[in-house]
Amino acid sequence: MRNRFHALCPYFAMFPEGFAEKWIDELTDPGDLVADPFCGRGTTPFQALLMGRNALAGDINPVAYCLTAAKTQGPALSTVCRRISELENAYEARRWRPRTRSLPEFFDRAYDPRTLSQLLYLRDVLRWSTRRSDAMIAALALGALHGESEKSPSYLSAQMPRTISTKPAYSVRFWDRHGHVPPRRDVFELLRRRARFRYASPLPALRGHVELTDFRNLHRLKAVRRREARCIITSPPYLDVTSFEEDQWLRLWFLGGPPHPTRNRVSRDDRHELASAYWRMVADFWRTAGHLVASGGHVVVRMAGKGLSANAVVDGLTGCSVVASRDVSLVDWETSTIPRRQTDAFRPGSVGVRFEVDAVFKVV
Ligand SMILES: C[S@@+](CC[C@H](N)C(=O)[O-])C[C@H]1O[C@@H](n2cnc3c(N)ncnc32)[C@H](O)[C@@H]1O
């Protein structure tokens, strides 16, 4: 059975665990350190731990940090269930209901009043950045926050895509047009159900190290310095494809962010529309990679970009690698086609990238 924690919460432009598994198997041995400075939902570090490797991960987006921390440092199911009950017992509906009125219209239309006041409460009390059980509960909530609730009782919002949070005005128009109303859900009950479902799979015996940081700083952090990775398996933001911040605005709100979409507040690298700025970011990636990878190690990059040919991706990646403090050589590359995306149904006519490039480099 596929480990159920992989799908704890969808993440746009995530790579499948099979991709990480293949390269971890090919390029590393048990006990080696595998790193991912753009970890997203945590595919690489989680798969590395499952395969008996150590894992080092970073991402600047709190959603990515929370999901990766939950998967790579997850507590026992009994601890999670105990904490959910403790939170439920401390919840006072009459205190939280009035607070829902200060939120924009989107929230009333997305959530039933009881669901929304429970979410507001959890948003306030969960200490996801410091407490392992709270990171897991927040991650379970992030996975349930929005999705196709007409088809499944596992989502809290009125009908939305599960991968990205559609914009508020668009969502309201969509619900008006299709007559969608918010489902009646009890958040605590759903969290318990989701936890039991995920924990049918084991968490890894080893724990990973995750940082909420710009990739440029990862190797400078005290806890990371002098740690040498046998391999980096990663996927930076793609050229002009998505803004992880804007497209995840609702999940970011749940983790303490503002109740509306933002851009460039979390990361200025999320969406480079200009190729020159994009390649500067890729060059910065190589500077970090040069510090993180051990001699003889490898860097595997999955990348794409609007308007970029496969050759342009490989040439750009290889060209930028000259700024790394080490000699880097391209070993192999191939392209893969991206299947139809779930978001296509909600954004008809949007044309994203249709293929990705996987490039493998050796560091001398
Ligand atoms: C293509 S996604 C990675 C997806 C990941 N491989 C997975 O399977 O989920 C790129 C990631 O880069 C992150 N990112 C963007 N700017 C960043 C920065 N300056 N430092 C670190 N991470 C950044 C985004 O938040 C996003 O999670």
The ligand as an SDF file (V2000), in Angstrom:
LIG
                    3D

 27 29  0  0  0  0  0  0  0  0999 V2000
    7.8630   23.1270   -7.3230 C   0  0  0  0  0  0  0  0  0  0  0  0
    7.5760   23.4210   -5.6140 S   0  0  0  0  0  0  0  0  0  0  0  0
    8.3180   22.0710   -4.8190 C   0  0  0  0  0  0  0  0  0  0  0  0
    7.3800   20.8960   -4.7370 C   0  0  0  0  0  0  0  0  0  0  0  0
    7.9520   19.7010   -4.0230 C   0  0  0  0  0  0  0  0  0  0  0  0
    8.9720   19.0320   -4.8180 N   0  0  0  0  0  0  0  0  0  0  0  0
    6.8330   18.7000   -3.6710 C   0  0  0  0  0  0  0  0  0  0  0  0
    6.9020   17.5360   -4.0700 O   0  0  0  0  0  0  0  0  0  0  0  0
    5.8710   19.1280   -3.0380 O   0  0  0  0  0  0  0  0  0  0  0  0
    8.6670   24.7820   -5.2970 C   0  0  0  0  0  0  0  0  0  0  0  0
    8.7100   25.2310   -3.8520 C   0  0  0  0  0  0  0  0  0  0  0  0
    9.6510   26.2970   -3.7410 O   0  0  0  0  0  0  0  0  0  0  0  0
    9.2340   27.0990   -2.6430 C   0  0  0  0  0  0  0  0  0  0  0  0
    9.9400   28.3890   -2.6650 N   0  0  0  0  0  0  0  0  0  0  0  0
    9.6710   29.4900   -3.4080 C   0  0  0  0  0  0  0  0  0  0  0  0
   10.5730   30.4650   -3.1450 N   0  0  0  0  0  0  0  0  0  0  0  0
   11.4300   29.9550   -2.2170 C   0  0  0  0  0  0  0  0  0  0  0  0
   12.5790   30.4690   -1.5590 C   0  0  0  0  0  0  0  0  0  0  0  0
   13.0400   31.6970   -1.8130 N   0  0  0  0  0  0  0  0  0  0  0  0
   13.2120   29.6820   -0.6630 N   0  0  0  0  0  0  0  0  0  0  0  0
   12.7640   28.4220   -0.3980 C   0  0  0  0  0  0  0  0  0  0  0  0
   11.6690   27.8860   -0.9890 N   0  0  0  0  0  0  0  0  0  0  0  0
   11.0200   28.6400   -1.9040 C   0  0  0  0  0  0  0  0  0  0  0  0
    7.7380   27.1930   -2.8080 C   0  0  0  0  0  0  0  0  0  0  0  0
    7.1350   27.5630   -1.5830 O   0  0  0  0  0  0  0  0  0  0  0  0
    7.4170   25.7720   -3.2590 C   0  0  0  0  0  0  0  0  0  0  0  0
    7.0470   24.9850   -2.1610 O   0  0  0  0  0  0  0  0  0  0  0  0
  1  2  1  0
  2  3  1  0
  2 10  1  0
  3  4  1  0
  4  5  1  0
  5  6  1  0
  5  7  1  0
  7  8  2  0
  7  9  1  0
 10 11  1  0
 11 12  1  0
 11 26  1  0
 12 13  1  0
 13 14  1  0
 13 24  1  0
 14 15  1  0
 14 23  1  0
 15 16  2  0
 16 17  1  0
 17 18  1  0
 17 23  2  0
 18 19  1  0
 18 20  2  0
 20 21  1  0
 21 22  2  0
 22 23  1  0
 24 25  1  0
 24 26  1  0
 26 27  1  0
M  CHG  2   2   1   9  -1
M  END
$$$$
